[in-house]
Amino acid sequence: MLRLFLMNSPPAVGTSFLLEVIEMSPKELMYIEDALSHEQFLAAQCQQAAQSLQNPQLRQYVTELANKHNQLFKQLYQLV
């Protein structure tokens, strides 16, 4: 069992903040590891596809998708 401590909101200078404790089972951690792996794979695939696209609008859209997958990866990584 893993305990995670999540901050509800960023604290202001000179104030305290609340931490939320989340306990995760090994199976739940495996789900997060799978999600991390999938997001990493999808980001890489989008980056690779964007490099080979000739249409600037499509290239920009796929690059944005890659950025979103990178963002999701970072958010999931912060959970563990």
GROMACS elastic network, one bead per residue, 0.5 to 0.9 nm:
[ bonds ]
;  ai    aj funct       b0    kb
    1    23     6  0.63524   500
    1    24     6  0.56028   500
    1    26     6  0.63760   500
    2    22     6  0.79848   500
    2    23     6  0.53905   500
    2    24     6  0.51045   500
    2    25     6  0.65387   500
    2    26     6  0.77278   500
    2    29     6  0.84111   500
    2    80     6  0.88071   500
    3    21     6  0.62990   500
    3    22     6  0.54002   500
    3    24     6  0.63207   500
    4    20     6  0.78351   500
    4    21     6  0.54949   500
    4    23     6  0.61453   500
    4    24     6  0.76170   500
    4    79     6  0.70559   500
    4    80     6  0.69807   500
    5    19     6  0.58172   500
    5    20     6  0.54455   500
    5    22     6  0.63501   500
    5    23     6  0.88913   500
    5    79     6  0.85449   500
    6     9     6  0.88693   500
    6    18     6  0.83674   500
    6    19     6  0.53604   500
    6    20     6  0.50140   500
    6    21     6  0.65062   500
    6    22     6  0.76369   500
    6    79     6  0.79029   500
    7    10     6  0.69812   500
    7    11     6  0.86884   500
    7    17     6  0.71623   500
    7    18     6  0.61024   500
    7    20     6  0.63342   500
    8    11     6  0.88713   500
    8    17     6  0.75072   500
    8    18     6  0.61938   500
    8    19     6  0.63846   500
    8    20     6  0.69965   500
    9    17     6  0.73661   500
    9    18     6  0.79708   500
   10    17     6  0.74889   500
   11    14     6  0.80796   500
   11    15     6  0.61584   500
   11    16     6  0.63351   500
   11    17     6  0.55600   500
   11    18     6  0.87951   500
   12    15     6  0.55287   500
   12    16     6  0.77828   500
   12    17     6  0.84863   500
   13    16     6  0.85068   500
   24    27     6  0.79702   500
   24    28     6  0.58486   500
   24    29     6  0.65429   500
   25    28     6  0.51818   500
   25    29     6  0.63705   500
   25    30     6  0.87390   500
   26    29     6  0.50318   500
   26    30     6  0.62554   500
   26    31     6  0.87995   500
   27    30     6  0.50225   500
   27    31     6  0.64400   500
   27    32     6  0.88485   500
   28    31     6  0.50657   500
   28    32     6  0.64332   500
   28    33     6  0.86882   500
   29    32     6  0.50572   500
   29    33     6  0.61324   500
   29    34     6  0.85844   500
   29    80     6  0.80464   500
   30    34     6  0.61227   500
   30    35     6  0.85579   500
   31    34     6  0.50699   500
   31    35     6  0.61798   500
   31    36     6  0.86042   500
   32    36     6  0.60747   500
   32    37     6  0.85237   500
   32    76     6  0.69809   500
   32    77     6  0.82926   500
   32    79     6  0.84246   500
   32    80     6  0.83195   500
   33    36     6  0.50333   500
   33    37     6  0.61752   500
   33    38     6  0.86263   500
   33    76     6  0.87299   500
   33    77     6  0.86702   500
   34    37     6  0.50477   500
   34    38     6  0.61427   500
   34    39     6  0.86177   500
   35    38     6  0.50290   500
   35    39     6  0.60950   500
   35    40     6  0.84962   500
   35    73     6  0.79703   500
   35    76     6  0.77329   500
   36    39     6  0.52179   500
   36    40     6  0.61145   500
   36    41     6  0.85596   500
   36    72     6  0.83149   500
   36    73     6  0.56088   500
   36    74     6  0.85572   500
   36    76     6  0.65577   500
   36    77     6  0.70352   500
   37    40     6  0.51621   500
   37    41     6  0.61421   500
   37    42     6  0.86220   500
   37    73     6  0.83618   500
   38    41     6  0.50578   500
   38    42     6  0.60471   500
   38    43     6  0.85000   500
   38    73     6  0.86853   500
   39    42     6  0.51071   500
   39    43     6  0.60412   500
   39    44     6  0.85436   500
   39    69     6  0.54017   500
   39    70     6  0.68918   500
   39    71     6  0.89594   500
   39    72     6  0.68655   500
   39    73     6  0.55719   500
   40    43     6  0.52411   500
   40    44     6  0.62631   500
   40    45     6  0.86918   500
   40    69     6  0.71012   500
   40    70     6  0.68821   500
   40    73     6  0.65453   500
   41    44     6  0.51799   500
   41    45     6  0.61672   500
   41    46     6  0.86441   500
   41    69     6  0.88682   500
   42    45     6  0.50372   500
   42    46     6  0.60955   500
   42    47     6  0.85291   500
   42    65     6  0.87621   500
   42    66     6  0.71423   500
   42    69     6  0.66034   500
   42    70     6  0.87178   500
   43    46     6  0.51825   500
   43    47     6  0.61396   500
   43    48     6  0.85864   500
   43    63     6  0.88571   500
   43    65     6  0.73895   500
   43    67     6  0.70636   500
   43    68     6  0.79240   500
   43    69     6  0.51642   500
   43    70     6  0.59798   500
   43    73     6  0.88441   500
   44    47     6  0.50990   500
   44    48     6  0.61100   500
   44    49     6  0.85381   500
   44    66     6  0.71435   500
   44    69     6  0.89359   500
   44    70     6  0.89768   500
   45    48     6  0.51092   500
   45    49     6  0.60671   500
   45    50     6  0.85234   500
   45    66     6  0.78785   500
   46    49     6  0.50197   500
   46    50     6  0.59821   500
   46    51     6  0.86277   500
   46    62     6  0.58060   500
   46    63     6  0.65611   500
   46    64     6  0.87728   500
   46    65     6  0.66919   500
   46    66     6  0.50963   500
   46    67     6  0.88403   500
   46    69     6  0.88085   500
   47    50     6  0.51367   500
   47    51     6  0.63908   500
   47    52     6  0.89873   500
   47    62     6  0.73510   500
   47    63     6  0.61955   500
   47    65     6  0.86186   500
   47    66     6  0.58601   500
   47    67     6  0.87134   500
   48    51     6  0.53541   500
   48    52     6  0.67643   500
   49    52     6  0.53188   500
   49    53     6  0.63408   500
   49    59     6  0.79666   500
   49    62     6  0.73347   500
   49    63     6  0.85789   500
   50    53     6  0.52718   500
   50    54     6  0.85011   500
   50    58     6  0.78278   500
   50    60     6  0.74725   500
   50    61     6  0.84011   500
   50    62     6  0.56558   500
   50    63     6  0.58915   500
   50    66     6  0.87025   500
   51    54     6  0.83179   500
   51    59     6  0.74018   500
   51    63     6  0.87773   500
   52    59     6  0.82798   500
   53    56     6  0.75277   500
   53    58     6  0.71588   500
   53    59     6  0.56275   500
   54    57     6  0.89287   500
   54    58     6  0.80022   500
   54    59     6  0.70921   500
   55    58     6  0.53654   500
   55    59     6  0.60030   500
   55    60     6  0.86094   500
   56    60     6  0.60578   500
   56    61     6  0.85949   500
   57    60     6  0.51349   500
   57    61     6  0.62404   500
   57    62     6  0.87173   500
   58    61     6  0.50415   500
   58    62     6  0.61729   500
   58    63     6  0.84713   500
   59    62     6  0.52613   500
   59    63     6  0.60626   500
   59    64     6  0.85966   500
   60    63     6  0.50431   500
   60    64     6  0.61895   500
   60    65     6  0.87002   500
   61    64     6  0.50833   500
   61    65     6  0.63511   500
   61    66     6  0.87786   500
   62    66     6  0.62604   500
   62    67     6  0.86488   500
   63    66     6  0.50057   500
   63    67     6  0.62697   500
   63    68     6  0.86891   500
   64    68     6  0.62067   500
   64    69     6  0.86777   500
   65    68     6  0.50361   500
   65    69     6  0.62488   500
   65    70     6  0.86088   500
   66    69     6  0.51408   500
   66    70     6  0.62157   500
   66    71     6  0.86032   500
   67    70     6  0.50021   500
   67    71     6  0.61158   500
   67    72     6  0.86348   500
   68    72     6  0.61612   500
   68    73     6  0.85268   500
   69    72     6  0.50326   500
   69    73     6  0.60966   500
   69    74     6  0.86614   500
   70    74     6  0.63041   500
   70    75     6  0.87216   500
   71    74     6  0.51530   500
   71    75     6  0.62862   500
   71    76     6  0.87062   500
   72    75     6  0.50378   500
   72    76     6  0.61347   500
   72    77     6  0.84263   500
   73    76     6  0.52197   500
   73    77     6  0.59927   500
   73    78     6  0.86224   500
   74    78     6  0.62124   500
   74    79     6  0.89364   500
   75    78     6  0.52591   500
   75    79     6  0.69349   500
   76    79     6  0.53186   500
   76    80     6  0.73721   500
   77    80     6  0.56120   500
